[in-house]
Amino acid sequence: MSNLIKETHTKFQMPALIYPAGALAPVISQSTMEIHFGKHLQTYVDNLNKNVADTEYQDMSLREIITQAPPGPMLSNAGQVLNHLLYFEQFTPHVQGNNRPGHNLREFIHFDFGNFDTLKRKMEDAAASLFGSGWVWLAQEESGKLNIISCPNGDSPLRHRMTPLYGIDLWEHAYYLDYQNRRAEHVKKLWDIVDWEMVESRLDI
Ligand code: MN
């Protein structure tokens, strides 16, 4: 997570998109990707830089800001910058066949949820019942246990002493162009493009 590290007094920078904007279609269309990554994330980065300028937070990492800032615009924008860095990195156009977690992550999932299908159903249920904008995350507690956490708006699992592993963006900007009001269908389709190696690399083993 090198994006979380910031040199003294430099600004937060936009990350690079690690695949072409249209590469995840039809699960996520090129138009959605261009607006989501190019416009929404850019706005969160710009606002975060404005919020931290000339404050005690300007030399802090994203993690430090998220865990230390009081509720308000700075915290919300920092949360959204981290949420989106993790979000765009967790997908891949190179999935082949039945997309499932690898061995190490699967052992965690089996221990804490019973099996992969149960995890999927629980995340889909959490996504369906989240009211308004926000995120549902597969996250890891400090004990090592995996859990599912619903985060309203720009909230981050880091605020709840949990490590974010796989996040579903439930702001309408993430799916409305492609799925309109069909949030549940979008959430189900996302399983086809998850980069489980990336997700597993976030585990604290
Ligand atoms: Mn978003």
py3Dmol code that shows the C-alpha trace and the ligand (Angstrom):
import py3Dmol

protein = """\
ATOM      1  CA  MET A   1       0.000   0.000   0.000  1.00  0.00           C
ATOM      2  CA  SER A   2       2.720   2.421  -1.044  1.00  0.00           C
ATOM      3  CA  ASN A   3       0.027   4.945  -1.959  1.00  0.00           C
ATOM      4  CA  LEU A   4      -0.564   5.459   1.738  1.00  0.00           C
ATOM      5  CA  ILE A   5       2.894   6.904   2.250  1.00  0.00           C
ATOM      6  CA  LYS A   6       3.461  10.552   1.630  1.00  0.00           C
ATOM      7  CA  GLU A   7       6.589  12.632   1.586  1.00  0.00           C
ATOM      8  CA  THR A   8       6.686  15.659   3.827  1.00  0.00           C
ATOM      9  CA  HIS A   9       4.449  18.468   2.614  1.00  0.00           C
ATOM     10  CA  THR A  10       3.723  16.836  -0.720  1.00  0.00           C
ATOM     11  CA  LYS A  11       0.188  16.432  -1.892  1.00  0.00           C
ATOM     12  CA  PHE A  12      -1.743  13.216  -2.233  1.00  0.00           C
ATOM     13  CA  GLN A  13      -1.494  12.058  -5.827  1.00  0.00           C
ATOM     14  CA  MET A  14      -3.874  10.198  -8.086  1.00  0.00           C
ATOM     15  CA  PRO A  15      -2.836   6.550  -8.442  1.00  0.00           C
ATOM     16  CA  ALA A  16      -2.444   4.922 -11.851  1.00  0.00           C
ATOM     17  CA  LEU A  17      -5.309   2.783 -13.086  1.00  0.00           C
ATOM     18  CA  ILE A  18      -3.729  -0.664 -13.402  1.00  0.00           C
ATOM     19  CA  TYR A  19      -5.868  -1.783 -16.371  1.00  0.00           C
ATOM     20  CA  PRO A  20      -7.455   0.040 -19.338  1.00  0.00           C
ATOM     21  CA  ALA A  21     -10.691   1.870 -18.414  1.00  0.00           C
ATOM     22  CA  GLY A  22     -12.783  -0.490 -20.530  1.00  0.00           C
ATOM     23  CA  ALA A  23     -11.067  -3.702 -19.418  1.00  0.00           C
ATOM     24  CA  LEU A  24     -13.641  -4.689 -16.793  1.00  0.00           C
ATOM     25  CA  ALA A  25     -16.635  -4.390 -19.138  1.00  0.00           C
ATOM     26  CA  PRO A  26     -19.361  -5.538 -19.117  1.00  0.00           C
ATOM     27  CA  VAL A  27     -19.220  -5.849 -15.322  1.00  0.00           C
ATOM     28  CA  ILE A  28     -18.054  -2.221 -15.044  1.00  0.00           C
ATOM     29  CA  SER A  29     -18.338  -0.217 -18.269  1.00  0.00           C
ATOM     30  CA  GLN A  30     -15.674   2.097 -19.630  1.00  0.00           C
ATOM     31  CA  SER A  31     -17.978   5.101 -19.064  1.00  0.00           C
ATOM     32  CA  THR A  32     -18.498   4.219 -15.414  1.00  0.00           C
ATOM     33  CA  MET A  33     -14.783   3.653 -14.932  1.00  0.00           C
ATOM     34  CA  GLU A  34     -13.817   6.935 -16.585  1.00  0.00           C
ATOM     35  CA  ILE A  35     -16.230   8.934 -14.435  1.00  0.00           C
ATOM     36  CA  HIS A  36     -15.679   6.983 -11.218  1.00  0.00           C
ATOM     37  CA  PHE A  37     -11.882   6.896 -11.364  1.00  0.00           C
ATOM     38  CA  GLY A  38     -11.233  10.043 -13.371  1.00  0.00           C
ATOM     39  CA  LYS A  39     -13.800  12.381 -11.808  1.00  0.00           C
ATOM     40  CA  HIS A  40     -15.014  11.097  -8.441  1.00  0.00           C
ATOM     41  CA  LEU A  41     -11.667   9.876  -7.117  1.00  0.00           C
ATOM     42  CA  GLN A  42      -9.951  13.007  -8.470  1.00  0.00           C
ATOM     43  CA  THR A  43     -12.436  15.130  -6.523  1.00  0.00           C
ATOM     44  CA  TYR A  44     -11.802  13.221  -3.288  1.00  0.00           C
ATOM     45  CA  VAL A  45      -8.023  13.618  -3.767  1.00  0.00           C
ATOM     46  CA  ASP A  46      -8.357  17.340  -4.528  1.00  0.00           C
ATOM     47  CA  ASN A  47     -10.651  17.940  -1.565  1.00  0.00           C
ATOM     48  CA  LEU A  48      -8.394  15.985   0.791  1.00  0.00           C
ATOM     49  CA  ASN A  49      -5.410  18.090  -0.283  1.00  0.00           C
ATOM     50  CA  LYS A  50      -7.406  21.268   0.373  1.00  0.00           C
ATOM     51  CA  ASN A  51      -8.636  19.957   3.735  1.00  0.00           C
ATOM     52  CA  VAL A  52      -5.178  19.056   5.077  1.00  0.00           C
ATOM     53  CA  ALA A  53      -3.336  22.145   3.769  1.00  0.00           C
ATOM     54  CA  ASP A  54      -1.757  24.160   6.591  1.00  0.00           C
ATOM     55  CA  THR A  55      -3.096  21.847   9.291  1.00  0.00           C
ATOM     56  CA  GLU A  56      -1.404  19.393  11.645  1.00  0.00           C
ATOM     57  CA  TYR A  57      -2.550  16.644   9.251  1.00  0.00           C
ATOM     58  CA  GLN A  58      -0.625  17.783   6.185  1.00  0.00           C
ATOM     59  CA  ASP A  59       2.355  15.488   6.773  1.00  0.00           C
ATOM     60  CA  MET A  60       0.338  12.480   7.873  1.00  0.00           C
ATOM     61  CA  SER A  61      -0.282   9.303   5.918  1.00  0.00           C
ATOM     62  CA  LEU A  62      -3.807   8.378   4.876  1.00  0.00           C
ATOM     63  CA  ARG A  63      -3.920   5.781   7.645  1.00  0.00           C
ATOM     64  CA  GLU A  64      -2.925   8.360  10.257  1.00  0.00           C
ATOM     65  CA  ILE A  65      -5.508  10.864   9.046  1.00  0.00           C
ATOM     66  CA  ILE A  66      -8.276   8.262   8.978  1.00  0.00           C
ATOM     67  CA  THR A  67      -7.521   6.980  12.454  1.00  0.00           C
ATOM     68  CA  GLN A  68      -6.881  10.404  14.044  1.00  0.00           C
ATOM     69  CA  ALA A  69      -9.022  13.065  12.343  1.00  0.00           C
ATOM     70  CA  PRO A  70     -12.326  14.106  13.921  1.00  0.00           C
ATOM     71  CA  PRO A  71     -15.518  13.540  11.917  1.00  0.00           C
ATOM     72  CA  GLY A  72     -15.845  16.114   9.148  1.00  0.00           C
ATOM     73  CA  PRO A  73     -14.875  16.794   5.537  1.00  0.00           C
ATOM     74  CA  MET A  74     -11.176  15.900   5.996  1.00  0.00           C
ATOM     75  CA  LEU A  75     -12.003  12.504   7.455  1.00  0.00           C
ATOM     76  CA  SER A  76     -14.690  11.814   4.855  1.00  0.00           C
ATOM     77  CA  ASN A  77     -12.394  12.653   1.951  1.00  0.00           C
ATOM     78  CA  ALA A  78      -9.472  10.694   3.417  1.00  0.00           C
ATOM     79  CA  GLY A  79     -11.743   7.703   3.904  1.00  0.00           C
ATOM     80  CA  GLN A  80     -12.984   7.932   0.347  1.00  0.00           C
ATOM     81  CA  VAL A  81      -9.453   8.253  -1.079  1.00  0.00           C
ATOM     82  CA  LEU A  82      -8.357   5.072   0.720  1.00  0.00           C
ATOM     83  CA  ASN A  83     -11.604   3.253  -0.079  1.00  0.00           C
ATOM     84  CA  HIS A  84     -11.143   3.991  -3.789  1.00  0.00           C
ATOM     85  CA  LEU A  85      -7.413   3.145  -3.903  1.00  0.00           C
ATOM     86  CA  LEU A  86      -8.301  -0.265  -2.533  1.00  0.00           C
ATOM     87  CA  TYR A  87     -11.395  -0.581  -4.720  1.00  0.00           C
ATOM     88  CA  PHE A  88      -9.766   0.026  -8.097  1.00  0.00           C
ATOM     89  CA  GLU A  89      -6.797  -2.221  -7.234  1.00  0.00           C
ATOM     90  CA  GLN A  90      -8.939  -5.198  -6.233  1.00  0.00           C
ATOM     91  CA  PHE A  91     -10.289  -5.952  -9.712  1.00  0.00           C
ATOM     92  CA  THR A  92      -8.636  -7.616 -12.685  1.00  0.00           C
ATOM     93  CA  PRO A  93      -9.622  -8.263 -16.306  1.00  0.00           C
ATOM     94  CA  HIS A  94      -7.576 -11.477 -16.275  1.00  0.00           C
ATOM     95  CA  VAL A  95      -9.894 -13.796 -14.374  1.00  0.00           C
ATOM     96  CA  GLN A  96     -10.280 -17.181 -16.017  1.00  0.00           C
ATOM     97  CA  GLY A  97     -12.923 -19.735 -15.227  1.00  0.00           C
ATOM     98  CA  ASN A  98     -14.465 -19.992 -11.798  1.00  0.00           C
ATOM     99  CA  ASN A  99     -13.147 -17.038  -9.817  1.00  0.00           C
ATOM    100  CA  ARG A 100     -12.415 -18.122  -6.248  1.00  0.00           C
ATOM    101  CA  PRO A 101     -10.041 -17.138  -3.437  1.00  0.00           C
ATOM    102  CA  GLY A 102      -6.686 -18.905  -3.227  1.00  0.00           C
ATOM    103  CA  HIS A 103      -5.675 -21.383  -0.573  1.00  0.00           C
ATOM    104  CA  ASN A 104      -4.639 -19.086   2.297  1.00  0.00           C
ATOM    105  CA  LEU A 105      -7.614 -16.757   2.072  1.00  0.00           C
ATOM    106  CA  ARG A 106      -9.957 -19.704   1.554  1.00  0.00           C
ATOM    107  CA  GLU A 107      -8.816 -21.177   4.867  1.00  0.00           C
ATOM    108  CA  PHE A 108      -9.713 -17.925   6.650  1.00  0.00           C
ATOM    109  CA  ILE A 109     -13.079 -17.825   4.881  1.00  0.00           C
ATOM    110  CA  HIS A 110     -13.904 -21.427   5.729  1.00  0.00           C
ATOM    111  CA  PHE A 111     -12.954 -20.886   9.366  1.00  0.00           C
ATOM    112  CA  ASP A 112     -15.010 -17.705   9.830  1.00  0.00           C
ATOM    113  CA  PHE A 113     -17.927 -18.187   7.399  1.00  0.00           C
ATOM    114  CA  GLY A 114     -18.081 -21.919   6.689  1.00  0.00           C
ATOM    115  CA  ASN A 115     -17.607 -21.601   2.957  1.00  0.00           C
ATOM    116  CA  PHE A 116     -17.145 -19.100   0.116  1.00  0.00           C
ATOM    117  CA  ASP A 117     -20.799 -19.150  -0.954  1.00  0.00           C
ATOM    118  CA  THR A 118     -21.889 -18.150   2.543  1.00  0.00           C
ATOM    119  CA  LEU A 119     -19.453 -15.237   2.520  1.00  0.00           C
ATOM    120  CA  LYS A 120     -20.836 -14.094  -0.840  1.00  0.00           C
ATOM    121  CA  ARG A 121     -24.426 -14.336   0.341  1.00  0.00           C
ATOM    122  CA  LYS A 122     -23.673 -12.415   3.550  1.00  0.00           C
ATOM    123  CA  MET A 123     -21.930  -9.609   1.639  1.00  0.00           C
ATOM    124  CA  GLU A 124     -24.800  -9.457  -0.853  1.00  0.00           C
ATOM    125  CA  ASP A 125     -27.325  -9.286   1.998  1.00  0.00           C
ATOM    126  CA  ALA A 126     -25.323  -6.516   3.695  1.00  0.00           C
ATOM    127  CA  ALA A 127     -25.146  -4.592   0.396  1.00  0.00           C
ATOM    128  CA  ALA A 128     -28.892  -4.928  -0.129  1.00  0.00           C
ATOM    129  CA  SER A 129     -29.678  -3.647   3.354  1.00  0.00           C
ATOM    130  CA  LEU A 130     -27.252  -0.701   3.393  1.00  0.00           C
ATOM    131  CA  PHE A 131     -29.452   2.396   3.161  1.00  0.00           C
ATOM    132  CA  GLY A 132     -28.165   5.171   0.913  1.00  0.00           C
ATOM    133  CA  SER A 133     -24.490   5.621   0.054  1.00  0.00           C
ATOM    134  CA  GLY A 134     -21.653   3.666   1.580  1.00  0.00           C
ATOM    135  CA  TRP A 135     -19.572   0.510   1.463  1.00  0.00           C
ATOM    136  CA  VAL A 136     -19.684  -3.102   2.510  1.00  0.00           C
ATOM    137  CA  TRP A 137     -16.269  -4.543   3.321  1.00  0.00           C
ATOM    138  CA  LEU A 138     -14.818  -7.933   3.940  1.00  0.00           C
ATOM    139  CA  ALA A 139     -12.368  -6.921   6.654  1.00  0.00           C
ATOM    140  CA  GLN A 140     -10.039  -8.465   9.206  1.00  0.00           C
ATOM    141  CA  GLU A 141     -10.247  -7.770  12.910  1.00  0.00           C
ATOM    142  CA  GLU A 142      -7.084  -7.351  14.999  1.00  0.00           C
ATOM    143  CA  SER A 143      -7.606 -10.890  16.312  1.00  0.00           C
ATOM    144  CA  GLY A 144      -7.226 -12.158  12.740  1.00  0.00           C
ATOM    145  CA  LYS A 145     -10.907 -12.985  12.372  1.00  0.00           C
ATOM    146  CA  LEU A 146     -12.637 -12.027   9.135  1.00  0.00           C
ATOM    147  CA  ASN A 147     -15.866 -10.075   9.334  1.00  0.00           C
ATOM    148  CA  ILE A 148     -18.254  -8.090   7.153  1.00  0.00           C
ATOM    149  CA  ILE A 149     -18.739  -4.440   8.028  1.00  0.00           C
ATOM    150  CA  SER A 150     -21.136  -1.881   6.562  1.00  0.00           C
ATOM    151  CA  CYS A 151     -19.659   1.618   6.384  1.00  0.00           C
ATOM    152  CA  PRO A 152     -21.916   4.608   5.647  1.00  0.00           C
ATOM    153  CA  ASN A 153     -20.688   7.282   3.223  1.00  0.00           C
ATOM    154  CA  GLY A 154     -16.867   7.628   3.447  1.00  0.00           C
ATOM    155  CA  ASP A 155     -16.369   5.606   6.613  1.00  0.00           C
ATOM    156  CA  SER A 156     -13.423   3.165   6.631  1.00  0.00           C
ATOM    157  CA  PRO A 157     -12.893  -0.179   8.407  1.00  0.00           C
ATOM    158  CA  LEU A 158      -9.701   1.428   9.787  1.00  0.00           C
ATOM    159  CA  ARG A 159     -11.937   3.573  12.037  1.00  0.00           C
ATOM    160  CA  HIS A 160     -13.216   0.319  13.517  1.00  0.00           C
ATOM    161  CA  ARG A 161      -9.754  -1.222  14.060  1.00  0.00           C
ATOM    162  CA  MET A 162     -10.245  -3.508  11.080  1.00  0.00           C
ATOM    163  CA  THR A 163      -8.126  -4.029   7.948  1.00  0.00           C
ATOM    164  CA  PRO A 164     -10.088  -3.584   4.694  1.00  0.00           C
ATOM    165  CA  LEU A 165      -9.746  -6.577   2.349  1.00  0.00           C
ATOM    166  CA  TYR A 166     -12.469  -6.425  -0.330  1.00  0.00           C
ATOM    167  CA  GLY A 167     -14.873  -3.489  -0.625  1.00  0.00           C
ATOM    168  CA  ILE A 168     -18.119  -3.008  -2.504  1.00  0.00           C
ATOM    169  CA  ASP A 169     -18.778   0.628  -3.401  1.00  0.00           C
ATOM    170  CA  LEU A 170     -22.508   1.220  -2.958  1.00  0.00           C
ATOM    171  CA  TRP A 171     -22.582   4.847  -3.976  1.00  0.00           C
ATOM    172  CA  GLU A 172     -24.798   5.093  -7.045  1.00  0.00           C
ATOM    173  CA  HIS A 173     -21.890   6.575  -9.039  1.00  0.00           C
ATOM    174  CA  ALA A 174     -20.310   3.096  -8.927  1.00  0.00           C
ATOM    175  CA  TYR A 175     -23.115   1.352 -10.822  1.00  0.00           C
ATOM    176  CA  TYR A 176     -25.988   3.579 -11.869  1.00  0.00           C
ATOM    177  CA  LEU A 177     -24.947   4.084 -15.513  1.00  0.00           C
ATOM    178  CA  ASP A 178     -24.682   0.327 -16.026  1.00  0.00           C
ATOM    179  CA  TYR A 179     -27.311  -1.136 -13.677  1.00  0.00           C
ATOM    180  CA  GLN A 180     -29.614   1.792 -12.777  1.00  0.00           C
ATOM    181  CA  ASN A 181     -31.475   0.725  -9.614  1.00  0.00           C
ATOM    182  CA  ARG A 182     -30.358  -2.920  -9.839  1.00  0.00           C
ATOM    183  CA  ARG A 183     -27.804  -2.756  -7.041  1.00  0.00           C
ATOM    184  CA  ALA A 184     -28.070  -6.451  -6.190  1.00  0.00           C
ATOM    185  CA  GLU A 185     -27.292  -7.492  -9.771  1.00  0.00           C
ATOM    186  CA  HIS A 186     -24.219  -5.246  -9.815  1.00  0.00           C
ATOM    187  CA  VAL A 187     -22.947  -6.680  -6.532  1.00  0.00           C
ATOM    188  CA  LYS A 188     -23.317 -10.241  -7.853  1.00  0.00           C
ATOM    189  CA  LYS A 189     -21.495  -9.445 -11.120  1.00  0.00           C
ATOM    190  CA  LEU A 190     -18.516  -8.028  -9.241  1.00  0.00           C
ATOM    191  CA  TRP A 191     -17.531 -11.527  -8.063  1.00  0.00           C
ATOM    192  CA  ASP A 192     -16.451 -12.235 -11.666  1.00  0.00           C
ATOM    193  CA  ILE A 193     -13.665  -9.614 -11.624  1.00  0.00           C
ATOM    194  CA  VAL A 194     -12.267  -9.776  -8.069  1.00  0.00           C
ATOM    195  CA  ASP A 195      -8.489 -10.166  -7.993  1.00  0.00           C
ATOM    196  CA  TRP A 196      -8.325 -12.599  -5.079  1.00  0.00           C
ATOM    197  CA  GLU A 197      -4.521 -12.563  -5.036  1.00  0.00           C
ATOM    198  CA  MET A 198      -4.671  -8.822  -4.392  1.00  0.00           C
ATOM    199  CA  VAL A 199      -7.307  -9.287  -1.698  1.00  0.00           C
ATOM    200  CA  GLU A 200      -5.267 -12.034  -0.036  1.00  0.00           C
ATOM    201  CA  SER A 201      -2.162  -9.805  -0.071  1.00  0.00           C
ATOM    202  CA  ARG A 202      -4.015  -7.442   2.295  1.00  0.00           C
ATOM    203  CA  LEU A 203      -4.429 -10.161   4.918  1.00  0.00           C
ATOM    204  CA  ASP A 204      -2.455  -9.809   8.086  1.00  0.00           C
ATOM    205  CA  ILE A 205      -1.381 -13.434   8.363  1.00  0.00           C
TER     206      ILE A 205
END
"""
ligand_1 = """\
1
MN
Mn -16.989 5.484 -5.494
"""
view = py3Dmol.view(width=600, height=400)
view.addModel(protein, "pdb")
view.setStyle({"model": 0}, {"cartoon": {"style": "trace"}})
view.addModel(ligand_1, "xyz")
view.setStyle({"model": 1}, {"stick": {}})
view.zoomTo()
view.show()
